[in-house]
Amino acid sequence: MWAYESVFYQIYPLGFCGAPFENDGVLTHRILKVKDWIPHMEKLGVNAIYFSPVFESDTHGYNTRDYKKIDCRLGTNEDFKEVCDALHEAGIKVVLDGVFNHVGRGFAAFQDVVKNREASAYKDWFHINLGGNSNYNDGLWYEGWEGNYDLVKLNLYNPAVVEHIFSAIQSWVDEFDIDGLRLDVAYCLTPDFLRQLRTFTKGLKEEFFLLGETLHGDYNQWMNPQMLHSVTNYECYKGLFSSFNSMNMFEIVHSLLRQFGPENWTLYKGCHLLSFVDNHDVSRIASNLTNESHLPLIYAMAFGMPGIPCVYYGSEWGAKAHKSEGDPALRACFEEPLENELTEWIGKLAEAKKHSEALNYGAFRSVLLTNKQCIFERKTDNERVLVAINADAEAYHAHFDAGCGMAVDLITGAEHDFGGGSELPPYSAYFWKMEK
């Protein structure tokens, strides 16, 4: 599967393009801006992009009005095709946000129910009680996602609703040649729908990638051979920044052992979850870390651990924003990409990850663990890589059995001799490819 060997880049298009929050109905060709960022993505080593919602919506993109029309605030379908063609030309796969649990109040079928009530052909598309009322005083009650009545929950048990969604996906493949979907609130979608979706999309493209947004619980409920290929690894998202902030590497390594370790009870051995240090819903990592010197290290951990690394636009140069400032702050518009030591570092991590069998597919084993340092192994039959992190401001001499005398750092290309252990400089990270 191509996604398992990829480095993802996430863009939230409405914010990235500086579109107004409310849909003003004014056609503006903002999405073409993405083309100007392709050289930057190539320098970062990105070979897959995940777009947050691009289709016509009421406000923030997750309240869809029309699944087949690019939001007028971003441009036209022709504009987006031009963007997708340019990305594909650069060798970058395209994954779109599939928001299938709910729609916006501006969705035509819902507006028909509000207008025609019992006579509406779409009343069974939603969870409706005509004897109730809503916060919008519609004269009817309907289920909104987590009590948000601007997000009208779809009835995914209705074949007509599923057919409508699948028709849209078909059009996205035909028109934009997309390579996969990230499913918003996948934990709310019905198992039957996910199974149908897997079968349908595999018929469109053999390696059509399905990624689900999940938070807690056993990810195997949604990620398995019949449903999704991957899910968002929120357990390790929290563990990553918390381990650095508390200077307790035991936290993240415990999670990684629980998920991918050598024991038989390991939850996700052989699976490829999406690894990330931030996204459009949470504080940017540069605002979340208490020590900015840990910024390169947390990316090294995210790229070295099992999973598919994803970088959120702007964070690759250390942009800051805290969740307490509101979602618009997290979804900022940057006129052009910035490039600094952090972006150069992430580019090196990406190249190492993409071209290493062990980092893409290797098993996980903890080799050395202290509060401020960790070394873990990624290993396949053909390659063995040690990932080493020193989060301390002081140098650390690591005593462990490397299993051989020499290695090459996949990040820098420098040779390393393990005679007598290894000296880890302050705030350092390595991907050592071990000689056999």
KAJO-V907812 format. One record per helix or strand of 2 or more residues. SS is the DSSP state (helix for helix, strand for strand). FROM is the first residue (numbers start at 1). TO is the last residue. If there is no record, write none. Layout:
SS&FROM&TO / SS&FROM&TO
//
This chain:
helix&2&5 / strand&8&11 / helix&13&16 / helix&30&36 / helix&38&44 / strand&48&51 / strand&55&57 / strand&64&70 / helix&77&89 / strand&93&98 / strand&102&104 / helix&108&119 / helix&123&125 / strand&128&129 / strand&141&142 / strand&144&145 / strand&148&154 / helix&159&176 / strand&180&183 / helix&186&188 / helix&191&204 / strand&209&212 / helix&219&221 / strand&230&232 / helix&234&245 / helix&249&260 / strand&274&276 / helix&285&288 / helix&292&304 / strand&308&312 / helix&315&317 / helix&323&325 / helix&327&330 / helix&341&354 / helix&357&361 / strand&363&369 / strand&373&379 / strand&384&390 / strand&396&398 / strand&406&409 / strand&415&417 / strand&422&424 / strand&428&434
//
